[in-house]
Amino acid sequence: MIKIQNIQHRYPNAEKNALNTVNFDIQSASTIGLLGPNGAGKTTLMSLLAGLQSVQQGQIYFNAVPFGQLTKKQRHQISLVPQDFAFYPLLTVWGNLKFFAALYEVKDKNYLQALLEQVDLTAHKNKLAKHLSGGLKRRLNFAIGLINRPKVIFLDEITVGIDPQSRQFILDSVAALKQQGVTVIYTSHYLQEIEQLCDKLVLLNEGELIYQGSVQGILKEGQSLERFYLDFLNKAGKTC
């Protein structure tokens, strides 16, 4: 479904590329765990795939169509839930949902109400977003990412710094997306989440793609994902 071909990206005044000749494919309805240490290029790659930054070199294809040639309707099938909170703190929970729904031309108020129920924010509907706890803010961030009924969703460290109940709630919601056939690209420093949710692992280090393969294949070899990850990064560091 998604083809990443020879992607390179460098930020202004940077000494080296944030991404360097990255190639891999993402199959429809799969769940990809995107891993790597800080500065590996994960967030840069996600922002390129979601269209938040322009591709400098290489190409990204969605169903064989270059990203730059996607229609507005096709782009609206792609969603990104960032690590940072992407809502308006001085709007209520409901006000935020209505605002972002208008951007996607979503007019079905019943669907927005269903989203509130899905992320268990109904009791907080009229509360200002700034007054929500960290876990509830994460749930609101997640709900906003679902407003456009995405076929592809990028989830960037969406369980950072929240209580165990909200974390499990979000993980269950991501698992439900997988069952619905949504393509999920997921980053997390919690490797247990990758084990629980993902079919395939893509590992970046210093802007380079250094591994891609089946999560289950790693686990069947008797390794924990954490041990595999640390060993692979150690090997990659020695070859640099």
C-alpha distance (Angstrom), angle and dihedral (degrees) to the residues before:
residue distance angle dihedral
M1 . . .
I2 3.82 . .
K3 3.78 122.4 .
I4 3.81 120.8 -169.2
Q5 3.78 108.8 -163.6
N6 3.81 125.8 -172.8
I7 3.80 94.3 -34.4
Q8 3.79 115.9 -175.5
H9 3.78 126.4 173.2
R10 3.79 134.0 176.6
Y11 3.79 126.9 -179.9
P12 3.82 119.6 -134.5
N13 3.83 112.9 -79.5
A14 3.81 91.8 4.8
E15 3.79 116.6 142.1
K16 3.80 94.3 -139.3
N17 3.77 141.8 13.8
A18 3.78 120.2 -75.6
L19 3.82 85.8 -149.6
N20 3.77 124.6 22.0
T21 3.84 121.4 -163.3
V22 3.79 96.6 -39.0
N23 3.82 116.6 -175.0
F24 3.80 129.9 176.3
D25 3.81 142.4 120.9
I26 3.80 130.5 -124.2
Q27 3.78 116.7 -152.6
S28 3.80 121.6 -140.3
A29 3.82 115.6 -92.3
S30 3.81 92.3 11.7
T31 3.80 126.7 128.6
I32 3.80 114.0 -134.4
G33 3.79 123.6 -163.1
L34 3.81 108.6 -148.9
L35 3.80 109.3 -160.4
G36 3.77 137.9 176.7
P37 3.80 141.7 120.6
N38 3.80 122.0 -83.4
G39 3.79 109.4 -65.1
A40 3.80 93.5 23.1
G41 3.82 92.6 122.4
K42 3.81 100.9 -104.7
T43 3.80 97.6 128.4
T44 3.81 91.4 42.2
L45 3.79 90.8 53.4
M46 3.79 92.1 47.5
S47 3.80 92.5 49.9
L48 3.81 90.1 51.3
L49 3.79 92.5 48.3
A50 3.81 90.8 48.6
G51 3.81 92.2 48.3
L52 3.81 96.3 -115.3
Q53 3.80 90.1 123.7
S54 3.79 129.6 33.1
V55 3.79 120.1 -110.6
Q56 3.81 109.0 -110.4
Q57 3.77 99.0 -172.6
G58 3.78 132.0 4.7
Q59 3.79 127.3 19.3
I60 3.80 141.4 -89.9
Y61 3.80 118.4 -151.8
F62 3.79 128.4 -164.0
N63 3.80 109.8 -164.6
A64 3.83 88.8 -18.9
V65 3.83 92.2 -53.2
P66 3.84 117.1 117.6
F67 3.80 110.2 -116.9
G68 3.79 92.3 -118.8
Q69 3.81 90.5 58.3
L70 3.79 97.3 51.5
T71 3.79 116.2 120.6
K72 3.80 121.2 -120.4
K73 3.80 88.8 -104.8
Q74 3.81 91.5 52.5
R75 3.81 92.2 48.6
H76 3.79 89.3 51.5
Q77 3.81 88.0 62.2
I78 3.82 89.0 66.9
S79 3.79 122.7 77.5
L80 3.80 137.4 -179.4
V81 3.79 126.1 -159.3
P82 3.82 104.2 -165.4
Q83 3.76 129.4 -153.4
D84 3.80 90.0 -117.7
F85 3.79 117.9 69.0
A86 3.81 108.4 -94.9
F87 3.79 103.1 -165.9
Y88 3.80 139.0 85.2
P89 3.83 111.7 -90.3
L90 3.82 93.3 -157.7
L91 3.80 93.0 55.3
T92 3.77 122.5 80.3
V93 3.79 120.8 -111.6
W94 3.80 89.1 -101.6
G95 3.80 91.9 44.4
N96 3.80 90.5 54.8
L97 3.80 92.2 50.2
K98 3.81 91.9 49.5
F99 3.82 92.3 47.1
F100 3.81 94.8 52.2
A101 3.79 91.7 40.4
A102 3.81 88.4 58.3
L103 3.81 90.0 54.3
Y104 3.80 89.2 57.0
E105 3.82 92.4 39.9
V106 3.81 89.9 -117.8
K107 3.82 108.0 156.1
D108 3.79 101.2 168.3
K109 3.81 104.3 113.3
N110 3.81 90.3 -177.2
Y111 3.80 89.0 60.7
L112 3.81 90.9 51.4
Q113 3.79 89.5 49.9
A114 3.81 89.0 50.7
L115 3.81 89.2 52.4
L116 3.80 89.5 52.7
E117 3.79 89.1 53.5
Q118 3.80 92.3 44.1
V119 3.81 92.1 58.3
D120 3.82 92.7 35.7
L121 3.80 96.0 -118.2
T122 3.81 98.7 125.3
A123 3.80 92.3 108.2
H124 3.82 89.3 53.4
K125 3.82 96.5 46.0
N126 3.82 95.6 119.7
K127 3.80 97.4 36.3
L128 3.81 119.9 110.6
A129 3.79 109.4 -106.7
K130 3.81 91.3 -126.4
H131 3.80 89.7 62.9
L132 3.81 95.0 56.6
S133 3.78 121.2 105.7
G134 3.80 118.4 -109.9
G135 3.79 92.4 -98.9
L136 3.81 93.3 49.4
K137 3.80 90.5 48.3
R138 3.81 88.2 55.3
R139 3.80 89.3 51.7
L140 3.81 91.2 50.9
N141 3.81 90.5 48.7
F142 3.79 88.5 51.9
A143 3.82 94.0 47.6
I144 3.81 91.0 52.2
G145 3.81 88.6 53.5
L146 3.81 89.5 56.7
I147 3.81 97.9 49.2
N148 3.82 93.6 94.6
R149 3.83 92.9 50.2
P150 3.83 90.3 -120.9
K151 3.77 124.4 -149.4
V152 3.81 88.6 -161.5
I153 3.80 122.8 34.9
F154 3.80 130.3 -178.5
L155 3.80 114.6 -154.0
D156 3.81 114.2 -166.7
E157 3.83 115.4 -166.0
I158 3.80 91.3 -43.4
T159 3.81 96.4 165.9
V160 3.81 98.6 52.7
G161 3.79 115.8 135.5
I162 3.79 100.2 -3.8
D163 3.78 135.9 126.2
P164 3.83 119.6 -91.2
Q165 3.81 93.3 -109.7
S166 3.82 94.4 54.8
R167 3.79 90.3 42.4
Q168 3.80 92.6 54.7
F169 3.80 90.4 43.7
I170 3.80 90.8 56.0
L171 3.81 93.2 44.5
D172 3.80 90.3 52.6
S173 3.82 89.0 50.0
V174 3.81 91.5 51.4
A175 3.82 90.2 49.3
A176 3.82 88.4 52.4
L177 3.82 90.4 53.8
K178 3.79 88.5 53.6
Q179 3.81 90.1 52.9
Q180 3.82 89.4 50.5
G181 3.81 91.2 57.3
V182 3.80 97.2 -107.2
T183 3.80 114.5 150.5
V184 3.82 107.6 -122.6
I185 3.81 127.7 -165.1
Y186 3.79 107.6 -169.9
T187 3.80 132.6 -172.5
S188 3.79 123.8 -170.2
H189 3.78 140.3 149.1
Y190 3.81 86.6 -143.6
L191 3.79 101.3 89.2
Q192 3.80 91.6 -170.0
E193 3.80 87.4 67.1
I194 3.80 91.0 54.3
E195 3.82 90.1 50.0
Q196 3.79 91.1 48.9
L197 3.80 98.9 45.8
C198 3.78 113.2 21.9
D199 3.81 135.9 84.2
K200 3.79 97.6 -171.1
L201 3.79 135.8 30.6
V202 3.81 124.8 -143.3
L203 3.80 114.5 -173.2
L204 3.81 123.7 -161.3
N205 3.79 127.5 -172.1
E206 3.82 125.1 178.1
G207 3.81 90.7 -16.2
E208 3.80 94.2 -51.6
L209 3.80 127.4 114.5
I210 3.80 101.9 -127.2
Y211 3.80 102.4 167.3
Q212 3.80 142.6 12.8
G213 3.77 126.4 172.9
S214 3.79 148.8 112.3
V215 3.80 118.2 -49.7
Q216 3.80 90.5 -149.1
G217 3.79 90.0 51.9
I218 3.80 89.9 59.0
L219 3.79 93.0 46.9
K220 3.82 93.2 47.0
E221 3.80 88.8 58.1
G222 3.78 87.4 64.7
Q223 3.80 95.9 -107.2
S224 3.75 126.5 126.8
L225 3.78 112.6 -126.4
E226 3.80 89.3 -121.4
R227 3.82 92.9 55.7
F228 3.81 91.6 45.7
Y229 3.80 91.4 48.8
L230 3.80 95.2 49.4
D231 3.81 93.3 44.3
F232 3.79 92.5 49.0
L233 3.80 93.0 49.5
N234 3.80 89.3 48.5
K235 3.82 91.1 52.5
A236 3.80 91.3 46.3
G237 3.80 90.7 51.3
K238 3.79 91.7 52.7
T239 3.81 92.1 53.4
C240 3.81 95.2 49.5
